[in-house]
């Protein structure tokens, strides 16, 4: 079973290779918890095609600041090291998958 990657400032460069989705979330955030199973499904579906990653903003405030995350969940879509798109708030699985597919 594919699993998403938990990112920290130490390993964040992993998200900059190829296509990645990075979910900025926090344990106390209701919409983030609603999105969690969707993120896990996407990690499985895009295994080998795109990286699906999560950043706990409570533990990694520097990363949240670096990417201008002001509300969570914020989903950032990277391609070759650049942020190409973002979604803010709970989103449908299809909306997220469409964004990833558009970068592949």
C-alpha distances in whole Angstrom, upper triangle without the diagonal:
4,6,10,13,16,19,22,25,25,22,22,23,20,20,23,21,21,20,18,18,19,19,22,22,24,23,26,26,25,24,22,20,20,18,16,14,14,13,10,10,11,9,7,10,11,9,12,15,15,14,13,15,17,20,22,25,27,26,26,29,30,27,28,32,31,29,32,30,32,30,26,24,25,22,23,22,23,24,25,26,28,27,28,27,26,26,27,26,24,23,22,18,20,23,20,18,22,23,20,21,24,23,21
4,7,10,13,16,19,22,22,18,19,20,16,16,19,18,17,16,14,14,16,16,19,20,22,21,25,24,24,23,20,19,19,17,14,13,13,11,8,9,9,6,5,8,9,6,9,12,11,10,10,12,14,17,19,23,25,23,23,26,27,24,25,29,28,26,29,26,29,27,24,22,22,19,20,19,19,20,22,22,24,23,24,24,23,23,24,24,22,21,20,17,19,20,17,16,19,20,16,18,21,20,18
4,6,9,12,16,19,19,16,16,18,14,14,18,17,17,16,13,13,13,13,16,16,18,18,21,21,21,20,17,16,17,15,12,11,12,9,7,9,9,6,7,10,10,8,11,13,12,9,8,9,10,14,16,19,21,20,20,23,24,21,22,25,25,23,26,23,26,24,21,19,19,17,18,17,18,20,21,21,23,22,23,22,21,21,22,22,20,19,19,16,19,20,17,16,20,19,16,18,22,20,19
4,7,9,13,16,16,13,13,15,12,11,15,15,15,13,10,10,9,10,13,13,15,16,19,19,19,18,15,15,16,13,10,11,11,7,6,9,9,5,8,11,10,9,12,13,10,7,5,5,7,10,13,16,18,17,17,20,21,18,18,22,21,20,22,20,22,21,18,16,16,13,14,14,15,17,18,18,20,18,20,19,18,18,19,19,17,17,18,15,18,18,15,14,18,17,14,17,20,18,18
4,6,10,13,13,10,10,12,9,9,13,13,14,13,10,10,9,10,12,13,15,16,20,19,21,19,16,16,18,15,13,14,14,11,10,13,12,9,12,14,13,11,13,14,11,8,6,4,6,9,11,14,17,15,14,17,18,15,16,20,19,18,21,19,22,21,18,16,16,14,14,14,14,16,17,16,18,18,19,19,18,19,20,20,19,19,20,18,20,21,17,17,20,19,16,19,21,19,19
4,7,10,11,9,9,12,10,10,14,15,17,16,12,12,9,10,10,11,12,13,17,17,19,18,15,15,18,15,12,15,15,12,12,15,14,12,15,17,16,15,17,17,15,11,9,6,5,6,8,11,13,11,11,14,15,13,14,17,17,16,19,17,20,19,16,15,15,14,14,15,16,18,19,17,19,18,20,20,19,19,19,19,19,20,21,19,22,22,18,19,22,20,18,21,23,21,22
4,7,8,6,5,9,8,8,11,13,16,15,12,11,9,10,10,11,13,15,18,18,20,20,16,17,20,17,15,18,18,14,15,18,16,14,17,19,17,17,18,18,15,11,10,7,6,5,8,10,12,10,9,12,12,9,11,15,14,14,16,15,18,18,16,15,14,13,13,14,14,16,17,15,16,16,19,19,17,18,19,20,20,21,23,21,24,23,19,20,23,20,18,22,23,21,21
4,5,5,6,9,10,10,13,15,18,18,15,14,11,12,11,13,13,15,18,19,22,21,18,19,22,20,18,21,21,17,18,22,20,18,21,23,21,20,21,22,18,15,14,10,9,7,8,10,11,8,6,10,9,8,10,13,12,13,16,15,18,18,17,16,16,16,15,17,16,19,19,16,17,17,20,20,19,20,20,21,22,23,26,24,27,26,22,24,26,23,21,25,26,23,24
4,6,5,8,10,11,12,15,18,18,16,16,13,14,13,15,16,18,21,21,24,24,20,22,25,22,21,24,24,20,21,25,23,21,24,26,23,23,23,23,20,16,16,13,12,9,11,11,13,10,7,9,8,6,10,11,10,12,15,15,18,19,18,18,17,17,15,17,16,18,18,15,16,16,20,21,20,21,21,23,24,25,28,27,29,27,24,25,27,24,23,26,27,24,25
4,6,8,10,11,13,15,18,19,17,17,15,17,16,18,19,21,24,24,27,26,23,24,27,25,23,25,25,22,22,25,24,21,24,26,24,22,22,23,20,17,17,14,14,12,13,14,16,12,10,13,11,10,14,15,14,15,18,18,22,23,21,21,20,20,18,19,18,19,18,16,18,19,22,23,22,24,24,26,27,28,30,29,31,29,26,27,29,26,24,27,28,25,26
4,6,6,8,10,12,15,16,13,15,13,15,15,17,18,20,24,24,26,25,22,23,26,23,21,23,23,19,20,22,21,18,21,23,20,19,19,19,16,13,14,11,12,11,13,15,17,14,12,15,13,11,14,16,15,15,19,18,22,23,21,20,19,18,16,17,15,17,16,13,16,17,20,21,21,23,23,25,25,26,28,26,28,27,23,24,26,23,21,24,25,22,22
4,5,6,7,10,13,13,11,12,10,12,12,15,17,20,22,22,25,23,20,22,24,21,19,22,21,18,19,21,19,17,20,22,19,18,18,18,15,12,12,9,10,9,12,13,16,13,11,13,11,9,12,14,12,12,15,15,19,20,18,18,16,15,13,13,12,14,13,10,13,13,16,17,17,19,20,22,23,23,25,24,25,24,20,21,23,20,18,22,22,19,20
4,5,5,7,11,12,11,13,12,15,15,18,21,23,26,25,28,26,23,25,27,24,22,24,23,20,21,23,20,18,21,22,19,18,17,17,14,12,13,11,13,13,16,17,19,17,14,16,14,11,14,16,13,13,17,18,21,22,21,20,18,16,14,14,11,12,11,8,11,13,16,18,18,21,22,24,25,25,27,25,26,25,21,22,24,21,18,21,22,18,19
4,5,6,9,10,9,11,11,14,15,18,20,23,26,25,27,25,22,24,25,22,20,22,21,17,18,20,17,15,18,19,16,15,14,14,11,9,10,9,12,12,16,17,20,18,15,18,17,14,16,18,16,16,19,19,23,23,21,20,18,16,14,13,11,12,10,9,12,14,16,18,18,20,22,24,24,24,25,23,24,23,20,20,22,19,16,19,20,17,17
4,6,8,8,6,8,7,11,13,16,19,21,24,23,25,23,20,22,23,19,18,20,19,15,16,18,15,13,16,17,14,14,13,13,9,7,8,7,10,11,15,16,19,17,15,17,16,12,14,17,14,13,16,16,20,20,19,17,15,13,10,9,7,9,9,7,10,10,13,14,14,17,18,20,21,20,22,20,21,20,16,17,18,16,13,16,17,14,14
4,6,7,7,10,10,14,15,19,22,24,27,26,28,26,23,25,26,22,22,23,22,18,20,21,18,16,19,20,16,16,15,14,11,9,12,11,13,14,18,18,22,20,17,19,17,13,15,17,14,13,17,17,21,22,21,20,17,14,11,10,7,7,6,4,7,9,11,14,15,18,20,22,23,23,24,22,23,21,18,18,19,16,14,17,17,13,14
4,6,8,11,12,16,18,21,24,27,30,28,30,28,25,27,27,24,23,24,22,19,20,21,18,16,18,18,15,14,12,11,9,9,12,12,15,16,20,21,24,23,20,22,20,17,19,21,18,17,20,21,24,25,24,22,20,17,14,12,8,7,5,6,9,12,13,16,17,20,22,25,25,24,25,23,23,22,19,18,19,17,14,16,16,13,12
4,7,10,13,16,19,22,25,28,31,29,30,27,25,27,27,23,23,23,21,18,19,20,16,15,17,16,12,13,11,9,7,8,11,13,16,18,22,23,26,25,22,24,23,19,21,23,20,18,21,22,25,26,24,22,20,16,14,11,8,5,5,7,10,11,12,14,16,19,22,24,24,23,23,21,21,20,17,16,16,14,11,12,13,9,9
4,7,10,13,16,19,23,25,28,26,27,24,22,24,24,20,20,20,18,15,17,17,13,12,15,14,10,11,10,8,5,6,9,11,14,16,20,21,25,24,21,23,22,18,19,22,19,17,20,19,23,23,21,19,17,13,11,7,6,4,7,8,9,10,10,11,13,15,19,21,21,19,19,17,17,16,13,12,13,11,8,9,10,7,7
4,6,10,13,16,19,22,24,22,23,21,18,20,20,17,16,17,15,12,14,15,11,10,13,13,10,11,11,9,5,4,6,7,10,13,16,18,21,20,18,20,19,15,16,19,17,14,17,17,20,20,18,16,14,10,8,6,5,7,9,9,10,9,10,11,11,13,16,18,18,17,17,15,16,15,11,11,13,10,8,11,12,9,10
4,6,10,13,16,19,21,19,20,17,14,17,17,13,13,15,12,9,12,13,10,9,13,13,10,12,13,11,8,6,5,6,8,11,14,15,19,19,17,18,18,14,14,17,16,13,16,14,17,17,14,12,10,7,6,5,6,9,12,11,11,10,10,10,9,10,13,14,14,13,14,12,14,12,9,10,12,9,7,11,12,10,12
4,6,9,13,16,18,16,18,15,13,15,16,12,12,15,13,10,12,14,12,11,15,15,13,14,16,14,11,8,6,5,5,7,10,12,15,15,13,14,15,11,11,14,13,11,13,11,15,14,12,10,8,6,5,6,8,11,13,12,12,10,12,11,9,10,12,13,14,14,15,14,16,15,11,13,15,12,11,15,16,14,15
4,6,10,12,15,12,14,12,9,11,12,9,9,12,11,8,11,13,12,12,15,16,15,16,18,17,13,11,8,6,5,6,8,10,13,14,12,14,15,12,10,14,14,12,13,10,13,12,9,7,6,5,7,9,11,15,17,16,15,13,14,12,10,9,10,10,11,11,14,13,15,14,11,13,15,13,13,16,17,16,18
4,7,11,12,11,13,11,8,12,13,11,11,15,14,11,14,17,15,15,19,20,18,20,22,21,17,14,11,9,6,5,6,6,10,11,9,10,12,9,7,11,12,10,11,8,10,9,6,6,5,6,8,11,13,17,19,17,16,13,16,14,11,11,10,10,11,13,16,16,19,17,14,17,19,16,16,20,20,19,21
4,7,9,7,10,9,6,8,11,9,9,13,13,11,14,17,16,16,19,21,20,21,23,23,19,16,13,11,7,6,5,6,8,10,10,11,14,12,10,13,15,13,13,10,11,9,6,5,7,9,11,15,17,20,23,20,20,17,19,17,14,12,11,10,11,13,16,16,19,18,15,18,21,19,18,22,23,22,24
4,6,5,9,10,7,8,12,11,11,14,15,14,16,19,19,18,22,23,23,24,26,26,23,20,16,13,10,8,5,6,6,9,10,11,14,13,11,14,16,16,15,12,12,10,7,8,10,13,15,18,20,24,26,24,23,21,23,21,17,16,14,12,13,16,19,19,22,21,19,22,24,22,22,26,27,26,28
4,6,8,10,8,7,11,12,10,14,16,14,15,19,19,19,22,24,24,24,27,27,24,21,18,15,12,11,8,9,8,10,13,14,17,16,15,18,20,19,19,16,16,14,11,11,14,16,18,21,23,27,29,27,27,24,26,24,20,19,17,15,14,17,20,20,24,23,21,23,26,25,24,28,29,29,30
4,6,9,8,8,11,13,12,16,17,17,18,21,22,22,25,27,27,28,31,30,27,24,21,18,15,14,10,11,9,12,15,15,18,18,16,19,21,20,20,16,15,13,10,11,14,17,20,23,25,29,31,29,29,26,28,25,21,19,17,14,14,18,20,21,25,24,22,25,27,26,26,30,31,31,32
4,6,5,6,9,10,11,14,15,15,17,19,20,20,23,25,25,26,29,28,25,23,19,17,14,13,11,10,11,14,15,15,18,18,15,18,20,19,18,14,13,10,7,8,11,14,17,20,23,27,29,27,26,23,25,22,18,16,13,10,11,14,17,18,21,20,19,22,24,23,23,27,28,28,30
4,5,5,6,9,10,13,14,14,16,18,19,20,23,24,25,26,29,29,26,24,20,19,15,16,14,14,14,17,19,19,22,21,18,21,23,22,21,17,16,12,10,9,13,15,19,22,25,28,31,29,28,25,26,23,19,16,14,10,9,13,15,17,20,19,18,21,24,23,24,27,28,28,30
4,5,5,6,9,11,11,12,15,16,17,18,21,22,22,24,27,26,23,21,18,17,14,15,14,14,15,18,19,19,22,20,17,20,22,20,19,15,15,11,8,7,10,12,16,19,22,25,28,27,26,22,23,20,16,13,10,7,5,9,12,13,16,15,15,18,20,19,20,23,24,25,27
4,5,5,6,10,10,10,12,15,15,16,18,20,20,21,24,24,21,18,15,13,11,11,10,11,13,15,16,16,19,17,15,18,20,18,17,14,14,11,7,5,9,10,14,17,20,23,26,24,23,20,21,18,15,13,11,8,7,10,12,13,17,16,14,17,19,18,19,22,23,23,25
4,5,5,8,10,10,11,14,15,16,18,19,20,22,25,25,22,20,16,15,12,13,12,13,14,16,18,19,22,20,18,21,23,21,21,17,17,14,11,9,13,14,17,19,22,26,28,27,26,24,24,22,18,16,14,11,9,12,13,14,18,17,16,18,21,21,21,24,25,26,27
4,6,7,8,10,11,13,14,16,17,18,20,21,25,24,22,20,16,16,14,16,15,16,18,20,21,22,24,22,20,23,25,23,22,19,19,15,12,10,13,14,17,19,23,26,29,28,27,24,24,21,18,15,14,10,7,9,10,11,15,15,14,16,19,19,19,22,24,25,26
4,6,5,6,9,10,11,12,15,15,16,18,21,21,18,17,13,13,11,13,13,15,17,19,19,20,23,20,18,21,23,20,20,17,17,14,11,8,11,10,14,16,19,22,25,24,23,20,21,18,15,12,11,9,6,7,8,9,12,12,11,13,16,16,16,19,20,21,22
4,5,5,6,9,10,11,13,14,15,16,20,20,17,15,11,11,9,12,12,14,16,17,18,20,22,19,18,22,23,21,21,18,19,16,12,10,12,12,15,17,19,22,25,24,24,21,22,20,17,15,14,12,10,11,12,11,14,15,13,14,18,17,17,19,22,22,22
4,5,5,6,9,10,11,12,14,15,19,19,17,16,12,13,12,15,16,18,20,21,21,23,26,23,22,25,26,24,25,21,23,20,16,13,16,14,17,18,21,23,26,26,26,23,24,21,19,17,17,15,12,12,11,10,13,15,13,14,17,18,17,19,22,22,22
4,5,5,6,9,10,10,12,14,17,17,15,14,11,12,12,15,16,19,21,22,22,23,25,22,21,25,25,22,23,20,22,19,15,13,14,12,15,16,18,21,24,24,23,21,21,18,16,14,15,13,10,9,8,6,10,11,9,10,13,14,13,16,18,19,19
4,5,5,6,9,10,10,12,15,15,12,11,7,8,9,12,14,16,19,19,19,21,22,19,18,22,22,20,21,18,20,18,14,11,12,10,13,13,16,18,21,20,21,18,19,17,15,13,14,13,11,10,10,8,11,12,9,10,14,13,12,15,17,17,17
4,5,5,7,9,10,11,14,15,13,11,8,10,10,14,15,18,20,20,20,23,24,21,21,25,25,23,24,21,23,21,17,15,16,14,16,16,18,20,22,22,23,21,22,20,18,17,18,17,14,14,13,10,14,15,12,12,16,16,14,17,20,19,19
4,5,5,6,9,10,14,14,13,12,10,12,13,17,19,21,24,24,24,26,28,24,24,27,27,25,26,24,25,23,20,17,18,15,17,17,19,20,23,24,24,22,22,20,19,18,19,18,15,14,12,9,11,13,11,10,14,15,13,15,18,18,18
4,5,5,6,8,11,11,9,9,7,10,12,16,18,20,23,23,23,25,26,22,22,25,25,22,24,22,24,22,18,16,16,13,14,13,15,17,19,20,21,19,18,17,16,15,17,17,14,12,11,8,10,11,9,7,11,12,10,11,15,15,14
4,6,5,6,9,10,8,7,5,8,11,14,17,20,22,22,21,24,25,21,21,25,24,22,24,22,24,23,19,17,17,14,15,14,15,16,19,19,20,19,19,18,17,17,19,19,17,15,15,11,13,15,12,10,14,14,11,13,16,16,15
4,6,5,9,10,10,10,9,12,14,18,20,23,26,25,25,27,28,25,25,29,28,26,28,26,28,26,23,20,20,17,18,17,18,19,21,22,23,22,22,21,21,20,22,22,19,18,16,13,14,16,14,12,15,16,13,14,18,17,16
4,6,9,9,9,10,10,13,16,20,22,25,28,27,27,29,30,26,26,30,29,26,28,26,28,26,23,21,20,17,18,16,17,18,20,22,23,21,21,20,20,19,22,21,19,17,15,11,12,14,12,9,12,14,11,11,15,15,13
4,6,5,5,7,8,12,15,18,21,24,27,26,25,27,27,24,24,27,26,23,26,24,27,26,23,20,19,16,16,13,14,14,17,18,19,18,18,17,18,18,21,21,19,17,16,12,13,14,11,9,12,12,9,9,13,12,10
4,6,6,7,8,12,15,18,21,24,27,26,25,27,28,24,25,28,27,25,27,26,29,27,24,22,21,18,18,16,16,16,17,19,20,20,20,20,20,21,23,24,22,20,19,15,16,18,15,12,15,16,12,13,16,15,13
4,6,8,10,13,17,20,23,26,29,27,26,29,28,25,26,29,27,25,28,27,30,29,27,24,23,20,19,16,15,15,15,18,20,20,20,21,22,23,25,26,25,23,22,18,19,20,17,14,17,17,13,13,16,14,11
4,7,10,13,17,20,23,25,29,28,26,28,28,24,25,28,26,24,26,25,29,28,25,23,21,18,17,14,13,12,13,16,17,17,17,18,19,20,23,24,23,21,20,17,16,17,14,12,14,13,10,9,12,10,8
4,6,10,13,16,20,22,25,24,22,24,24,20,21,24,22,20,23,22,25,24,22,19,18,14,13,10,10,9,11,13,14,14,14,15,16,17,20,21,20,18,18,15,15,16,12,11,13,11,8,9,11,9,8
4,6,10,13,16,19,22,21,19,21,21,17,19,22,20,18,21,20,23,22,20,17,16,13,12,10,9,10,12,12,14,14,14,15,15,16,19,20,19,18,18,15,17,17,13,12,15,13,10,12,14,12,11
4,7,11,14,16,19,18,17,19,20,16,17,20,19,17,19,18,21,19,17,14,13,10,10,10,10,12,14,14,15,14,15,14,14,14,16,17,16,15,15,13,15,15,11,11,14,12,10,13,15,13,13
4,7,10,13,16,15,13,16,16,13,14,17,16,15,17,15,18,17,15,13,12,10,10,10,11,13,15,14,15,14,15,15,14,14,15,16,16,16,17,15,17,17,13,14,17,15,12,16,18,16,16
4,7,9,12,11,11,13,14,11,11,15,15,14,16,13,16,15,12,10,10,9,10,12,13,16,18,16,17,15,17,16,14,14,14,14,14,15,17,16,18,18,14,16,18,17,15,18,20,18,19
4,6,9,8,7,9,11,8,8,12,12,11,13,11,14,13,11,10,10,10,11,13,14,17,19,16,17,15,18,17,14,15,14,15,15,17,19,18,21,20,17,19,21,19,18,21,22,21,22
4,5,6,6,8,11,9,9,12,14,13,14,12,13,13,10,10,11,12,14,16,18,21,22,20,20,18,21,20,17,17,15,15,16,18,20,20,23,22,19,21,24,22,21,24,26,24,25
4,5,5,5,8,8,6,9,11,11,12,9,10,10,9,10,10,12,13,17,18,21,23,20,20,18,20,19,16,16,14,14,16,18,21,22,24,23,20,23,25,22,22,26,26,25,27
4,6,6,10,10,9,11,14,14,14,12,12,12,11,12,14,16,17,20,22,25,26,23,23,21,24,23,20,19,17,17,18,21,24,24,27,26,23,26,28,26,26,29,30,29,30
4,6,9,9,10,12,14,15,16,14,15,15,14,15,15,17,18,21,21,25,25,22,23,21,24,24,21,21,20,20,21,23,26,26,29,27,24,27,29,27,26,29,30,28,30
4,5,6,7,9,10,11,13,11,13,14,13,14,14,15,15,18,18,21,22,19,19,18,21,21,19,19,18,19,20,22,25,25,28,26,23,25,27,25,24,27,28,26,27
4,5,5,6,9,10,10,9,11,12,12,14,13,15,16,19,19,23,23,20,20,18,21,21,18,19,17,18,20,23,26,26,29,26,24,26,28,25,25,29,29,27,29
4,5,5,6,9,10,10,12,14,15,16,15,16,16,18,18,21,21,18,18,17,20,20,18,20,19,20,23,24,28,28,30,28,25,27,29,25,25,29,29,26,28
4,5,5,6,8,8,11,13,13,14,12,13,12,15,14,17,18,14,15,13,17,17,15,17,16,18,20,22,25,24,26,24,21,24,25,22,21,25,25,22,24
4,6,5,6,5,8,10,10,11,9,11,11,14,15,18,19,16,15,13,17,16,13,14,13,15,17,19,22,23,25,22,20,23,24,21,21,24,24,22,25
4,5,5,6,8,11,12,14,12,14,13,16,17,20,21,17,16,14,18,17,15,17,15,17,20,22,25,26,28,25,23,25,26,23,23,27,26,24,27
4,6,8,11,14,15,16,13,14,12,15,14,17,18,14,13,12,15,16,15,17,16,19,21,23,26,26,28,25,22,25,26,22,22,25,25,22,25
4,6,9,11,12,13,10,11,9,12,12,15,16,13,11,9,12,12,11,13,13,16,18,19,22,23,24,21,19,21,22,18,19,22,21,19,22
4,6,9,11,12,10,12,11,14,14,18,19,16,14,11,14,13,11,13,12,15,18,19,23,23,25,22,20,23,23,20,21,24,23,21,24
4,6,7,9,7,9,9,13,15,18,20,17,15,12,15,13,10,11,9,11,14,16,20,21,22,20,18,21,22,19,19,23,22,21,24
4,7,9,8,12,12,16,18,22,24,21,19,16,18,15,12,12,9,11,14,17,20,22,24,21,19,23,24,21,22,26,25,24,27
4,6,6,10,12,16,18,22,25,22,20,17,18,16,12,11,7,8,11,14,17,19,21,19,17,21,22,20,21,24,24,24,27
3,5,8,11,15,17,21,24,22,20,17,18,15,12,10,7,6,9,12,15,17,19,17,15,19,20,18,19,23,23,22,25
4,6,10,13,16,20,22,21,19,16,17,14,10,8,6,5,7,9,13,14,16,14,12,16,18,16,17,20,21,20,23
4,6,10,13,17,19,17,16,12,13,11,7,6,4,6,8,10,13,14,16,13,11,15,16,14,15,18,18,18,20
4,7,10,13,16,15,14,10,11,8,5,5,6,8,9,9,12,12,14,11,9,12,13,10,11,15,15,14,17
4,6,10,13,11,10,7,8,6,4,7,9,11,13,12,15,14,16,13,10,13,13,10,10,14,13,12,15
4,7,10,10,8,6,6,5,6,8,11,14,15,14,15,14,15,12,9,11,11,8,7,11,10,8,11
4,7,6,5,4,6,7,9,12,15,18,19,17,19,17,18,16,13,13,14,10,9,12,11,8,10
4,6,5,7,6,9,12,15,18,21,22,20,21,19,19,17,15,14,14,11,9,11,10,7,8
4,6,9,9,13,15,18,21,24,25,24,25,23,23,21,18,18,18,15,13,15,14,10,11
4,7,9,12,14,18,20,23,24,23,25,23,24,22,19,19,19,16,14,17,16,12,14
4,6,9,11,15,18,21,23,22,23,22,22,20,17,18,18,14,14,16,14,11,14
4,6,8,11,14,17,19,18,20,20,20,17,15,16,16,12,12,15,13,11,14
4,7,11,14,17,19,17,19,18,18,15,13,14,13,10,10,12,10,8,12
4,7,10,14,15,14,16,16,15,12,11,13,11,8,9,12,10,9,13
4,7,10,12,11,14,14,14,11,10,12,12,9,11,14,13,12,15
4,7,8,8,11,12,12,9,8,12,12,9,11,14,14,14,17
4,7,8,11,13,15,12,11,15,15,13,15,18,18,18,21
4,6,10,12,14,12,11,15,16,15,17,20,20,20,23
4,7,9,12,10,10,13,15,14,16,19,19,20,22
4,6,8,7,7,10,11,11,13,15,16,18,20
4,5,5,7,9,10,11,13,14,16,18,19
4,6,5,6,9,10,11,12,14,16,17
4,5,5,6,9,10,10,12,14,15
4,6,5,6,9,10,11,13,15
4,5,5,6,9,10,11,13
4,5,5,6,9,10,11
4,5,5,6,9,10
4,5,5,7,9
4,5,5,7
4,5,5
4,6
4
